[in-house]
Amino acid sequence: MKQWLFTLSMIFFAATAPAAAQSELIRDDNPYVLLEKVANKTLARIAQDRDLINADLNHTRVIIREEMLPYVDYIYAAKRVLGRHLTQTTEEQRQEFYTVFRDYLITTYAGAFTQYDENKHTIEFGNPGRFEENSRMVVVNTRLIEQGGRPPVRLDFKMRYDNTDDVWKAYDLVVEGVSLLNSKQTEIASVIRSNGIDGTIKLLREKAREAVKPYEETES
C-alpha cells in the first residue's frame, strides 16, 4: 500500500502541476473536466518521452515542471504543511520555504514517476456532472486501474479555485483514505522541531537537488 501511495502521488502531481512557457494554460470551469484534460496531456507526454526517461530519469523533472505545476497550489499546500509554524516564520523564511517545498516535491514525485507504466496503468475519472456550480472547493474522485487483476485504487483529489490565476488547482490527494498532505505535514513538523525552520529549509533544498532515482531505491 505504501508503494502504491507514492506511485499515485506521482499521478497527482502529474495531473495537477508550471506548464511550459510555450504551452497555453488549460482552463475549464468544471474541475472534473480540467483534471481529466491535464492528466491525459501529462500521461501522453510520459509515453512520448519514454525513451528520454529510460535514458535519464532526471527527465521526469522536466515533465513535471512543463506539464504540471500551474495546476498545483503548492503555496497553499506549503502553508498547510507548516501549520502552526507558519506564524513563527518571517516573510523571507516563508517565501524561501515555498520555493524549496516546491522543488522538493518535484524531486520526490519525479522518483515516483519511475513506477508508472503507460502499458499497464489507466485512470477512470469521476462524473463531471457531480460538480455543483459556484463551488470553490471540491473533491474529485478517480480510480487507478492496473492490468493483472490488482484491485482499483481510489484517488480523491482535493481542489480549490485560485482567484488570482482563474484556474482550478489541486492541493492534496487522498489515496484510499490516506492524505498525502497530512503525511507531509507530520513529516516536516518533526523536522522543524529538530532543526528549526532554517534547518528544515536547508534540508529540503539538499533533497531537492538529489538525482532522481527509482522509488524502490529511495524508500526507507
C-alpha positions as CSV (number, residue, x, y, z in Angstrom):
1,M,0.0,0.0,0.0
2,K,2.8,2.4,0.9
3,Q,4.4,1.8,-2.5
4,W,1.1,2.5,-4.3
5,L,0.6,5.6,-2.2
6,F,3.7,7.2,-3.7
7,T,3.0,5.8,-7.2
8,L,-0.3,7.5,-7.1
9,S,1.0,10.7,-5.6
10,M,3.1,10.9,-8.7
11,I,0.0,10.9,-10.8
12,F,-1.4,13.6,-8.5
13,F,1.4,16.0,-9.4
14,A,1.3,14.8,-13.0
15,A,-2.4,15.5,-13.2
16,T,-2.2,18.8,-11.3
17,A,1.4,20.9,-11.8
18,P,4.1,25.4,-14.3
19,A,3.3,24.2,-17.8
20,A,6.0,25.0,-20.3
21,A,6.1,28.7,-21.2
22,Q,5.1,27.9,-24.7
23,S,2.1,25.9,-23.6
24,E,-1.2,27.6,-23.1
25,L,-2.8,27.0,-19.7
26,I,-5.6,24.5,-19.8
27,R,-8.8,26.1,-18.4
28,D,-12.2,24.7,-17.6
29,D,-14.9,25.8,-15.1
30,N,-15.5,22.2,-14.2
31,P,-12.6,20.8,-12.1
32,Y,-13.5,17.2,-13.1
33,V,-13.1,18.1,-16.8
34,L,-9.9,20.1,-16.1
35,L,-8.3,17.3,-14.2
36,E,-9.0,14.8,-16.9
37,K,-7.6,17.1,-19.6
38,V,-4.4,17.8,-17.7
39,A,-3.9,14.2,-16.7
40,N,-4.4,12.9,-20.2
41,K,-2.0,15.5,-21.6
42,T,0.6,14.7,-19.0
43,L,0.4,10.9,-19.3
44,A,0.6,11.3,-23.1
45,R,3.8,13.2,-22.6
46,I,5.2,10.4,-20.4
47,A,4.6,7.9,-23.2
48,Q,6.0,10.2,-25.8
49,D,9.2,10.8,-23.7
50,R,9.6,7.2,-22.6
51,D,13.0,6.8,-24.3
52,L,14.3,10.0,-22.7
53,I,13.1,8.8,-19.3
54,N,14.7,5.5,-19.7
55,A,18.0,7.2,-20.7
56,D,17.9,9.7,-17.9
57,L,15.5,9.6,-15.0
58,N,16.1,13.2,-14.3
59,H,13.9,13.9,-17.4
60,T,10.9,13.3,-15.2
61,R,11.6,16.6,-13.6
62,V,11.2,18.3,-16.9
63,I,7.9,16.7,-17.5
64,I,6.6,17.8,-14.0
65,R,7.8,21.4,-14.5
66,E,6.4,21.7,-18.0
67,E,3.1,19.9,-17.7
68,M,2.0,20.1,-14.1
69,L,3.0,22.9,-11.7
70,P,0.5,25.6,-12.9
71,Y,-2.3,23.2,-11.7
72,V,-0.8,22.6,-8.2
73,D,-1.4,25.0,-5.4
74,Y,1.9,24.3,-3.8
75,I,1.9,27.6,-1.8
76,Y,-1.5,26.7,-0.2
77,A,-0.2,23.2,0.4
78,A,3.0,24.5,1.9
79,K,1.1,26.8,4.3
80,R,-1.0,23.8,5.4
81,V,2.2,21.7,5.9
82,L,3.7,24.5,8.0
83,G,0.6,24.6,10.1
84,R,1.1,26.5,13.4
85,H,4.7,27.1,12.5
86,L,3.6,29.5,9.8
87,T,3.1,32.3,12.2
88,Q,6.5,31.7,13.7
89,T,8.3,32.5,10.4
90,T,9.4,35.7,8.8
91,E,8.1,36.7,5.4
92,E,11.6,35.9,3.9
93,Q,11.5,32.4,5.5
94,R,8.1,31.7,4.2
95,Q,8.9,32.6,0.7
96,E,12.1,30.6,0.8
97,F,10.1,27.6,2.3
98,Y,7.5,27.8,-0.5
99,T,10.3,27.6,-3.1
100,V,12.2,24.7,-1.6
101,F,9.0,22.9,-0.8
102,R,8.0,23.1,-4.5
103,D,11.4,21.9,-5.6
104,Y,11.4,19.1,-3.0
105,L,8.0,17.9,-4.3
106,I,9.3,17.9,-7.9
107,T,12.2,15.7,-7.0
108,T,10.1,13.4,-4.7
109,Y,7.4,12.8,-7.3
110,A,9.8,12.6,-10.1
111,G,11.1,9.4,-8.4
112,A,7.6,8.1,-8.2
113,F,7.2,8.7,-11.9
114,T,9.7,5.9,-12.5
115,Q,7.0,3.4,-11.4
116,Y,4.4,4.5,-13.9
117,D,3.9,2.2,-17.0
118,E,1.6,3.5,-19.6
119,N,1.1,0.0,-20.9
120,K,-0.3,-1.2,-17.6
121,H,-2.0,1.7,-15.9
122,T,-5.2,3.7,-16.7
123,I,-7.3,6.2,-14.8
124,E,-11.0,6.3,-14.6
125,F,-12.3,9.9,-14.0
126,G,-15.2,10.9,-11.9
127,N,-18.5,12.1,-13.4
128,P,-18.3,15.8,-14.3
129,G,-22.0,16.1,-13.7
130,R,-21.4,15.9,-9.9
131,F,-19.8,19.3,-9.9
132,E,-22.0,22.0,-8.3
133,E,-21.6,25.4,-9.9
134,N,-20.3,28.2,-7.7
135,S,-18.3,25.7,-5.6
136,R,-14.8,26.9,-4.8
137,M,-13.5,23.8,-3.1
138,V,-14.3,20.3,-4.3
139,V,-13.1,16.7,-4.1
140,V,-12.7,15.0,-7.5
141,N,-12.9,11.2,-7.3
142,T,-10.9,9.0,-9.7
143,R,-9.6,5.4,-9.7
144,L,-6.3,3.9,-10.8
145,I,-6.7,0.7,-12.8
146,E,-3.8,-1.7,-13.3
147,Q,-3.8,-4.7,-15.6
148,G,-3.4,-8.1,-14.0
149,G,-6.2,-8.2,-11.5
150,R,-5.0,-5.8,-8.9
151,P,-8.0,-4.1,-7.2
152,P,-8.7,-0.5,-8.4
153,V,-7.3,2.2,-6.1
154,R,-9.4,5.2,-5.1
155,L,-7.9,8.6,-5.6
156,D,-9.6,11.7,-4.1
157,F,-8.2,14.9,-5.4
158,K,-8.8,18.0,-3.2
159,M,-9.0,21.1,-5.4
160,R,-9.7,24.7,-4.9
161,Y,-10.3,27.6,-7.3
162,D,-7.4,30.1,-7.5
163,N,-9.0,33.5,-8.0
164,T,-5.6,35.0,-8.8
165,D,-4.8,32.7,-11.7
166,D,-8.5,31.9,-12.5
167,V,-7.9,28.2,-12.6
168,W,-8.7,25.1,-10.5
169,K,-5.7,23.7,-8.7
170,A,-5.1,20.6,-6.6
171,Y,-3.6,20.9,-3.2
172,D,-4.0,17.3,-1.8
173,L,-4.5,13.7,-2.8
174,V,-6.2,11.2,-0.6
175,V,-5.3,7.6,-1.6
176,E,-7.6,5.0,-0.1
177,G,-8.3,7.4,2.8
178,V,-4.7,8.4,3.4
179,S,-3.9,12.2,2.8
180,L,-0.6,13.0,1.2
181,L,-0.8,16.5,2.6
182,N,-1.3,15.3,6.2
183,S,1.6,12.8,5.7
184,K,3.9,15.6,4.6
185,Q,2.7,17.8,7.4
186,T,3.6,15.2,10.0
187,E,7.0,14.5,8.4
188,I,8.0,18.2,8.1
189,A,6.7,19.2,11.5
190,S,9.1,16.6,13.0
191,V,12.0,18.1,11.1
192,I,11.1,21.6,12.2
193,R,11.0,20.6,15.8
194,S,14.5,19.1,15.4
195,N,16.2,21.6,13.1
196,G,14.1,24.8,13.2
197,I,12.7,26.4,10.1
198,D,16.1,27.4,8.6
199,G,17.4,23.9,9.2
200,T,14.3,22.5,7.5
201,I,14.7,24.8,4.5
202,K,18.4,23.7,4.2
203,L,17.5,20.0,4.4
204,L,14.6,20.3,1.8
205,R,16.9,22.2,-0.6
206,E,19.5,19.4,-0.3
207,K,16.9,16.8,-1.0
208,A,15.5,18.8,-3.9
209,R,18.9,18.7,-5.6
210,E,19.4,15.0,-5.4
211,A,19.3,13.0,-8.6
212,V,16.1,11.2,-9.4
213,K,16.2,7.5,-8.5
214,P,13.7,4.7,-8.9
215,Y,11.4,4.9,-6.0
216,E,12.3,1.4,-4.8
217,E,15.8,2.7,-4.1
218,T,14.7,5.8,-2.2
219,E,12.1,4.2,0.0
220,S,13.1,3.8,3.7
